[in-house]
């Protein structure tokens, strides 16, 4: 049995962690789902947010705090977690037979954040996104009972795109934390200096750079749209995986339209974020551009049309 370590001083309360849920793409799209699946995804969201809070905001030893969370995750798999968010996650781990690796990658992403504040190449940044973003999409597919290697690969493209959109929106916030998530090779290509990110507004070279990053994120979103197309109709769900317990209840059902709608909502939310950046003239230094509900709905409809092969 895993030993119970002392909770880090200053670890956020569950209520504070979940307070942001109503405004984020992951949870907004989840409201399209039945209550049980929505609760499962909110439990996963709570874990992911807790990891980020410990890695980004804790005043004390963040490395030790992440070690504590890894031990707490072990306890959750044993049914003995102590933090309310991990206690909430415990039944989901069992009912959906969730693998441990995606959770560990989310923790590792925040360990990387403690030692890496710049990424020289796009390949390095994408490898970071494979830790910080892609595991969430994999876990969503696991909750739906639809995780296959091909679907996870499509999900990875979507999740990396969503992470890139967030990086573009939050340039000023990330810089205040001492981090730059725009590849340095791209800054050099467009003649942008890190010092330019400290300005009150974007200059012409930075605007061109951000347009390039937005186009990259949009291309990745489009790579992932076949995942939405694949969920058309009622597909067989929860195919048996050797060595894995079939998620509870999934074997008797196909994939409902609301699951497809939720996945399209993630893609549409990403597209809406990119359009909001464009509508702001790429001036992310004046504040993070945000998408309106109407724009999100239009982008959701556009994603469904694209997945159906219609313009």
Secondary structure, DSSP 8 states (H G I E B T S, - for coil): --------TT---HHHHHTTGGGSHHHHHHTTS-HHHHHHHHHHHHHHHHHHHHHHT-SS-HHHHHHHHHHHHHHHHHT---SHHHHHHHHHHHHTT--SHHHHHHHHHHHHHHH----SSHHHHHHHHHHHTHHHHHHHHHHHT---HHHHHHHHHHHHHHHHHHHHHTHHHHHHTT---S-HHHHHHHT--GGGGGSSS--HHHHHHHHHHHHHHHHHHHHHHHHHHHT-S--B-S---TT----TTGGG-B--HHHHHHHHHHHHHHHHHHHHHHHTTT-GGGS-----HHHHHHHHHHHHHHHTT--
